[in-house]
Amino acid sequence: MPPARMFNVIGNIRKGKDMATILLADDAAFMRMTIKNALAKEGYTDVHEAADGLQAVEQYNEIKPDLVFMDITMPNMDGLEALKTIKGNDPNAKVIMCSAMGQEAMVIDAVKSGAKDFIVKPFKPDRIIKAVKDMGL
């Protein structure tokens, strides 16, 4: 394969990964930063942030991300309500819920409401990447 063609193939593979749009919804800035850093190390750079459920719904409608990481406990609109609103508007939305230990009932409700996966806090960066890859991104 000519070098120019090889570059285009490699560039397209890399570009495809970078083009996955991910929304992080968590009221804790350090949690958003933790997830964002884990994603960046794997080449996911089109990452948007929301500090509450209401912002998450607004951002979802604006950017139509490929994937959302959604905290359950947030101000203004909690993650469960935001999940239901997003799924009501877009049944194909891919949302992964993030919760602290002891919120098992909320996690079950989230899965029943259409969440594709859930991650229990605290989590390791490799769990974030596994969740993204499991979504086909």
KOLKE-79886 format. One line per field, with one value per residue (C-alpha): residue in three letters; x, y, z. Coordinates in steps of 0.001 Angstrom, whole numbers, plus 500000, padded with zeros to 6 digits. Layout:
BEGIN
resn <- ALA	...
xx <- X	...
yy <- Y	...
zz <- Z	...
***
This chain:
BEGIN
resn <- MET	PRO	PRO	ALA	ARG	MET	PHE	ASN	VAL	ILE	GLY	ASN	ILE	ARG	LYS	GLY	LYS	ASP	MET	ALA	THR	ILE	LEU	LEU	ALA	ASP	ASP	ALA	ALA	PHE	MET	ARG	MET	THR	ILE	LYS	ASN	ALA	LEU	ALA	LYS	GLU	GLY	TYR	THR	ASP	VAL	HIS	GLU	ALA	ALA	ASP	GLY	LEU	GLN	ALA	VAL	GLU	GLN	TYR	ASN	GLU	ILE	LYS	PRO	ASP	LEU	VAL	PHE	MET	ASP	ILE	THR	MET	PRO	ASN	MET	ASP	GLY	LEU	GLU	ALA	LEU	LYS	THR	ILE	LYS	GLY	ASN	ASP	PRO	ASN	ALA	LYS	VAL	ILE	MET	CYS	SER	ALA	MET	GLY	GLN	GLU	ALA	MET	VAL	ILE	ASP	ALA	VAL	LYS	SER	GLY	ALA	LYS	ASP	PHE	ILE	VAL	LYS	PRO	PHE	LYS	PRO	ASP	ARG	ILE	ILE	LYS	ALA	VAL	LYS	ASP	MET	GLY	LEU
xx <- 500000	501455	502401	499789	497037	498242	498103	494532	493464	495140	493854	490310	490453	491738	489331	486392	487183	487653	484337	482351	480536	480191	478254	479246	476496	477590	477320	480819	483422	486120	484011	483545	487290	488100	485913	487096	490759	490147	488400	491115	493824	491963	491530	487962	488204	484724	483476	480856	479871	476676	476510	472919	470108	468467	471711	472143	468751	469439	472908	471596	468999	471613	474552	472896	475859	476635	476840	475936	477439	474767	475079	471904	471979	472151	470416	467622	466731	468095	469704	466697	464368	466935	467293	463521	463300	466166	464815	461343	462753	465222	464487	467867	469881	472773	472971	475241	474268	476838	475896	477395	477214	473850	471729	470792	467052	467776	470048	467272	464862	467438	467841	464054	463939	466389	469918	472316	474763	475669	478947	479302	481430	484254	485362	488599	489364	489394	485727	484839	486651	485060	481604	482339	483651	480656	478478	480363	482290
yy <- 500000	503428	505547	508217	505579	503979	507370	507907	504483	504993	508568	507434	504747	507231	509916	507540	506906	510607	511362	509492	512214	511575	513565	513424	514418	514667	517476	516667	518339	515905	512939	514529	515191	511602	510165	512734	511920	508178	508753	511113	508508	506188	508844	509949	513726	514919	515041	517450	518121	518832	519638	518476	516516	519543	520539	516918	516912	520283	519221	515870	517600	520016	517701	514258	512392	508763	507980	509562	508855	509963	510313	509420	512016	515553	518890	520494	517178	513854	511352	509026	511801	512984	509400	509051	512407	511578	508094	509580	511892	509372	505680	504764	506879	505043	506027	504520	505344	506023	505510	505244	502075	501611	502912	499474	500266	503349	501334	498782	501627	503101	499816	499430	502985	502153	502556	500342	499779	501074	501799	501852	504628	504644	503060	502420	504030	500633	500141	503377	502250	498784	500402	502606	499680	497548	500232	499713	502996
zz <- 500000	499102	502149	501357	501177	504415	506150	504972	506228	509605	509799	509081	511738	514287	513130	513451	517106	517804	516166	518847	520770	524495	527088	530764	533202	536828	539360	540673	538449	539595	538405	534984	534856	535863	533109	530566	531291	530936	527611	526326	527011	524645	521971	522702	522507	521518	525103	526432	530043	531965	535687	536256	534664	533104	531376	530272	528534	526904	525738	524499	522354	521023	520243	519921	521470	520684	524398	527742	531159	533645	537412	539286	542061	540645	541305	539227	537578	538780	536451	536380	535266	532706	531423	531030	529230	526872	526126	525595	522935	521477	522171	520630	523086	524720	528377	531009	534570	537286	540914	544362	546361	548051	545156	543828	543658	541545	539268	538701	537904	535503	533635	533420	532024	529246	530611	528664	531534	534968	536678	540439	541949	542713	539457	537634	534255	532515	533522	531694	528543	528685	528903	525860	523827	524856	523245	519970	520084
***
